[in-house]
Amino acid sequence: MNNKTRLDALSDFLKSKRSKIKPESVGLPAGIRRRTPGLRREEVAQLAGVSTTWYTWLEQGRDIKVSTVVLDCIANTLQLNNDERKYLYDLALDAHGNISSKNERLPKISSSLEKILKELKHCPTVVTDRYCQIVSWNQAATHVFLDFDQIPIEERNLIRLVFARKELRALAVNWEHFVKGFLAIFRVYYGQYVGDDWYKQFIEEMSDKYPEFRALWLDSQVSTAPDVQIEFRHAKAGKMLFNLTSLQVQGETDLRCSIYTPLENSSTEEKLKKLMNKSDV
């Protein structure tokens, strides 16, 4: 990601978060002449204790000097959570420098991680890299989602698939909520690897091809590990309820495990077992 792209991303993020703050929530009158939702730039500046000109330049994406102290004040004013704060610092401070895409092959998972995938027999699990490319998965994931072996390696991108494949669109009862979780994780990587032009190219491609992607991306949600309950309507098994837990794999490779655990006191695990047993016959 070049410097302009980084600053443009910072600009979009600040505008998005400013628009979501209700004036009355920070002790300001709602007013009747607000042309756009949320706070005005001068109000953010006042609450953060900085000049309106300086904050305007920051939000416009100008290449100006910033400090963590001032960013803390802005983060507090915009009511950012910890993941959003880190994303703000990554973009504003260019903490990771100019990291270029290496166009490297998909990382290999360790034998211990392979064993974990197999042991999670009735918990659909997908392992992805920092580009959200699918690196590995278990048999339970094949039965609930897709047979990823049938998808060309270059197309095995989790973000791309949830928009492109009708099976995945139909699977999640609340598809938009389902997708937002993955985009929130993807945005974390986007902020961390500010020197990698792959992200800019991918986002532009997805925005051009899928209008829904652009709308959801501009929502600017950020989360390192969303922990949510998801309802699926499986074509063969019917209603299935899972808790999604996202875990970062420690080590040299930037891998993440997305584990779908059948909800307790539901029939989900039994339905999954039946699906898997039928395929074994």
Backbone torsions as a table, in degrees:
resi	resn	phi	psi	omega
1	MET	NA	119.8	179.7
2	ASN	-75.3	173.9	-173.7
3	ASN	-60.9	-41.0	-179.5
4	LYS	-63.0	-43.6	179.8
5	THR	-62.5	-41.9	178.4
6	ARG	-60.3	-45.8	-178.3
7	LEU	-70.0	-33.9	175.6
8	ASP	-64.9	-40.1	178.2
9	ALA	-64.4	-39.4	176.8
10	LEU	-62.2	-44.5	179.4
11	SER	-59.6	-48.3	-179.4
12	ASP	-61.4	-40.6	-177.8
13	PHE	-65.9	-46.5	-179.4
14	LEU	-62.8	-42.1	178.9
15	LYS	-63.0	-42.7	-178.9
16	SER	-63.3	-45.3	-177.8
17	LYS	-70.7	-36.3	177.8
18	ARG	-62.7	-38.1	-176.8
19	SER	-68.8	-16.5	-175.7
20	LYS	-97.4	-3.3	179.4
21	ILE	-89.7	119.0	177.4
22	LYS	-77.0	128.9	-177.7
23	PRO	-52.1	-41.7	-177.2
24	GLU	-66.0	-21.4	179.8
25	SER	-73.4	-16.2	178.5
26	VAL	-116.4	18.1	175.1
27	GLY	83.4	17.2	178.6
28	LEU	-107.5	148.9	178.0
29	PRO	-68.1	144.4	179.7
30	ALA	-63.5	-37.7	178.2
31	GLY	74.6	166.8	-178.7
32	ILE	-119.0	-3.5	-176.9
33	ARG	-112.1	20.4	179.1
34	ARG	-78.5	116.4	-178.0
35	ARG	-81.0	-22.5	179.2
36	THR	-130.7	154.8	-179.9
37	PRO	-70.3	157.9	175.4
38	GLY	88.6	-162.9	-179.1
39	LEU	-85.0	156.3	170.8
40	ARG	-84.8	161.0	179.9
41	ARG	-58.7	-43.2	-176.7
42	GLU	-65.9	-27.6	178.2
43	GLU	-73.1	-40.3	175.7
44	VAL	-61.0	-44.7	-179.5
45	ALA	-61.0	-44.2	-179.2
46	GLN	-63.3	-46.4	-178.4
47	LEU	-67.3	-32.2	-178.9
48	ALA	-85.6	-11.0	179.1
49	GLY	76.9	31.9	177.0
50	VAL	-124.4	167.0	-179.9
51	SER	-74.0	149.8	178.9
52	THR	-61.1	-38.9	-180.0
53	THR	-62.2	-45.8	-178.3
54	TRP	-63.1	-45.6	-179.3
55	TYR	-66.1	-37.5	178.0
56	THR	-60.0	-43.6	178.8
57	TRP	-63.3	-40.8	178.8
58	LEU	-61.9	-46.4	-177.8
59	GLU	-70.8	-25.6	177.2
60	GLN	-77.8	-7.2	178.8
61	GLY	82.4	26.5	176.6
62	ARG	-77.3	150.8	-177.0
63	ASP	-85.3	85.4	-177.7
64	ILE	-118.3	163.8	-179.8
65	LYS	-78.8	136.7	178.0
66	VAL	-132.6	160.0	177.9
67	SER	-128.3	159.6	179.4
68	THR	-65.2	-31.2	180.0
69	VAL	-62.8	-47.2	-179.7
70	VAL	-68.8	-39.7	178.3
71	LEU	-62.5	-34.7	175.9
72	ASP	-60.5	-42.3	-179.8
73	CYS	-65.0	-41.0	179.4
74	ILE	-68.3	-41.1	179.1
75	ALA	-62.2	-40.1	178.2
76	ASN	-65.1	-42.4	-179.4
77	THR	-63.8	-40.3	-179.0
78	LEU	-85.3	3.2	175.4
79	GLN	56.8	45.6	-178.4
80	LEU	-78.5	143.1	173.0
81	ASN	-82.1	179.9	-174.8
82	ASN	-61.4	-41.6	-180.0
83	ASP	-66.2	-39.9	179.4
84	GLU	-68.1	-36.5	176.7
85	ARG	-60.9	-47.6	-179.4
86	LYS	-61.6	-40.0	177.8
87	TYR	-61.7	-43.2	177.5
88	LEU	-60.1	-45.8	-179.3
89	TYR	-65.2	-41.0	179.5
90	ASP	-57.7	-43.7	-177.6
91	LEU	-76.6	-45.4	-174.1
92	ALA	-72.0	-35.6	-176.4
93	LEU	-97.3	-7.1	-177.2
94	ASP	49.8	49.9	-170.3
95	ALA	-63.6	-23.9	-174.5
96	HIS	-103.1	2.9	176.9
97	GLY	65.9	-161.3	-178.0
98	ASN	-92.8	81.3	177.9
99	ILE	-86.3	120.2	-178.6
100	SER	-95.8	151.9	177.6
101	SER	-66.8	134.2	-178.9
102	LYS	-93.1	-7.1	-176.4
103	ASN	50.9	37.6	-176.1
104	GLU	-79.0	160.5	177.8
105	ARG	-71.1	162.3	179.4
106	LEU	-57.3	133.8	179.4
107	PRO	-65.5	149.5	177.4
108	LYS	-88.9	141.5	178.2
109	ILE	-86.8	153.7	-178.6
110	SER	-72.9	161.6	178.6
111	SER	-64.0	-32.7	179.3
112	SER	-68.2	-37.3	177.5
113	LEU	-70.1	-36.5	175.7
114	GLU	-60.0	-40.8	179.3
115	LYS	-65.7	-39.9	178.2
116	ILE	-61.0	-43.0	178.8
117	LEU	-59.2	-43.1	-179.8
118	LYS	-68.4	-37.3	-179.1
119	GLU	-68.3	-28.5	177.5
120	LEU	-81.3	58.1	-169.5
121	LYS	-60.4	-40.4	-177.5
122	HIS	-112.2	26.3	173.9
123	CYS	-125.6	100.4	179.3
124	PRO	-54.0	126.2	-175.3
125	THR	-135.5	135.1	179.6
126	VAL	-127.5	132.6	177.6
127	VAL	-105.4	128.6	-179.5
128	THR	-127.2	161.0	176.8
129	ASP	-99.9	-169.2	-175.2
130	ARG	-71.5	-10.1	173.7
131	TYR	-97.4	4.5	-174.0
132	CYS	64.3	24.6	170.9
133	GLN	-76.7	136.1	-178.2
134	ILE	-77.3	118.4	-176.1
135	VAL	-95.1	-40.5	-179.1
136	SER	-158.3	167.7	-179.0
137	TRP	-163.1	167.7	176.7
138	ASN	-109.6	176.4	-176.0
139	GLN	-64.2	-34.5	178.7
140	ALA	-60.9	-38.8	178.6
141	ALA	-64.8	-37.6	177.9
142	THR	-60.4	-39.7	-177.0
143	HIS	-76.1	-31.4	-178.2
144	VAL	-88.2	-40.1	-175.5
145	PHE	-101.1	-92.0	-177.7
146	LEU	-142.1	161.9	169.6
147	ASP	-85.1	92.2	-174.3
148	PHE	-62.8	-20.8	177.0
149	ASP	-62.9	-25.9	-178.5
150	GLN	-85.1	-1.9	-179.6
151	ILE	-105.2	129.8	178.4
152	PRO	-53.9	142.9	-175.7
153	ILE	-53.2	-42.3	-176.8
154	GLU	-68.1	-14.3	179.9
155	GLU	-102.7	0.8	-177.4
156	ARG	-84.0	56.3	175.6
157	ASN	-104.0	124.5	-173.8
158	LEU	-60.2	-41.6	179.5
159	ILE	-64.5	-45.5	-179.9
160	ARG	-62.0	-43.7	-175.2
161	LEU	-65.4	-38.2	-177.7
162	VAL	-69.0	-17.6	174.5
163	PHE	-95.3	-35.1	-171.5
164	ALA	-85.8	-33.8	-172.7
165	ARG	-94.0	122.9	-177.9
166	LYS	-64.0	-29.2	178.6
167	GLU	-61.9	-39.8	-179.5
168	LEU	-77.0	-32.1	175.7
169	ARG	-64.2	-38.4	-177.7
170	ALA	-80.5	-21.0	-173.3
171	LEU	-68.7	-51.1	-175.6
172	ALA	-79.5	128.2	178.2
173	VAL	-60.9	-45.0	174.4
174	ASN	-109.8	82.7	-174.8
175	TRP	-59.6	-41.0	-178.1
176	GLU	-62.4	-42.8	177.8
177	HIS	-64.0	-40.4	178.3
178	PHE	-58.6	-47.1	-177.1
179	VAL	-69.8	-38.2	-177.6
180	LYS	-58.1	-35.2	179.0
181	GLY	-61.9	-43.2	179.4
182	PHE	-69.9	-38.9	179.1
183	LEU	-66.8	-32.3	178.2
184	ALA	-65.5	-39.4	175.9
185	ILE	-68.5	-43.2	-179.2
186	PHE	-59.7	-37.4	-179.8
187	ARG	-67.4	-30.4	175.7
188	VAL	-60.9	-47.3	178.1
189	TYR	-63.3	-40.9	179.9
190	TYR	-56.6	-41.0	178.9
191	GLY	-74.6	-31.8	-177.5
192	GLN	-72.9	-39.9	-173.7
193	TYR	-106.6	65.4	-172.0
194	VAL	-70.0	-11.8	179.8
195	GLY	-96.3	1.7	-174.4
196	ASP	-98.4	108.7	-177.0
197	ASP	-68.5	-12.3	179.2
198	TRP	-57.2	-40.1	-177.1
199	TYR	-63.4	-45.0	179.5
200	LYS	-59.9	-45.8	-179.6
201	GLN	-64.5	-40.8	-179.2
202	PHE	-66.5	-44.3	-179.3
203	ILE	-64.2	-40.7	177.8
204	GLU	-64.4	-42.6	179.1
205	GLU	-62.6	-47.2	-179.2
206	MET	-66.8	-37.3	179.3
207	SER	-65.2	-38.9	179.1
208	ASP	-69.4	-37.6	-173.2
209	LYS	-86.4	-33.0	-175.4
210	TYR	-129.6	102.1	179.3
211	PRO	-56.1	-33.1	179.8
212	GLU	-64.2	-34.0	179.3
213	PHE	-61.3	-48.4	-177.6
214	ARG	-59.6	-43.5	-179.2
215	ALA	-63.0	-44.2	-179.0
216	LEU	-71.7	-34.9	179.3
217	TRP	-66.4	-40.0	-179.7
218	LEU	-68.5	-14.0	176.9
219	ASP	-66.9	-21.3	170.2
220	SER	61.6	37.2	174.6
221	GLN	-76.3	144.0	-178.9
222	VAL	-134.1	128.4	177.4
223	SER	-158.4	130.8	178.8
224	THR	-77.4	-28.6	-176.6
225	ALA	-155.0	75.4	177.2
226	PRO	-63.3	134.0	-179.7
227	ASP	-118.4	100.3	-170.0
228	VAL	-133.9	160.9	174.0
229	GLN	-99.3	133.4	-175.6
230	ILE	-127.1	137.7	175.7
231	GLU	-107.3	125.5	176.5
232	PHE	-107.5	149.8	171.1
233	ARG	-116.3	88.6	-174.3
234	HIS	-74.7	139.2	-176.1
235	ALA	-60.3	-31.3	-177.3
236	LYS	-106.3	-33.0	-173.9
237	ALA	-101.0	-12.2	-179.0
238	GLY	79.8	-145.0	-175.8
239	LYS	-67.6	127.9	177.5
240	MET	-135.1	135.4	-178.1
241	LEU	-117.6	128.8	-178.5
242	PHE	-132.5	148.9	164.7
243	ASN	-96.6	126.9	178.7
244	LEU	-96.5	122.8	175.3
245	THR	-120.3	127.4	-178.7
246	SER	-109.1	123.3	-175.8
247	LEU	-121.3	134.4	175.8
248	GLN	-83.9	130.7	178.6
249	VAL	-88.5	119.2	-179.2
250	GLN	-74.0	144.0	179.8
251	GLY	141.1	-170.2	-176.8
252	GLU	-70.4	-32.8	-179.8
253	THR	-88.5	144.0	-177.8
254	ASP	-91.0	75.9	-175.9
255	LEU	-107.9	155.1	-179.5
256	ARG	-137.8	136.9	175.4
257	CYS	-103.5	124.7	172.7
258	SER	-105.0	111.7	-173.3
259	ILE	-111.4	124.9	179.0
260	TYR	-103.7	106.5	-178.0
261	THR	-96.5	124.0	178.5
262	PRO	-54.4	134.2	-178.7
263	LEU	-65.5	133.5	178.6
264	GLU	-63.8	150.8	179.7
265	ASN	62.3	25.5	172.7
266	SER	-123.8	170.6	-179.3
267	SER	-92.2	10.4	-173.4
268	THR	-60.0	-47.8	-177.2
269	GLU	-63.6	-40.9	178.6
270	GLU	-63.2	-40.8	177.9
271	LYS	-63.1	-40.9	179.7
272	LEU	-66.0	-41.3	178.3
273	LYS	-60.6	-41.8	178.8
274	LYS	-63.3	-42.5	177.5
275	LEU	-58.4	-46.6	-176.3
276	MET	-71.0	-35.8	179.2
277	ASN	-67.5	-37.7	178.6
278	LYS	-61.2	-39.0	-178.0
279	SER	-71.7	-22.7	-178.4
280	ASP	-82.2	-16.2	-178.0
281	VAL	-72.3	NA	NA
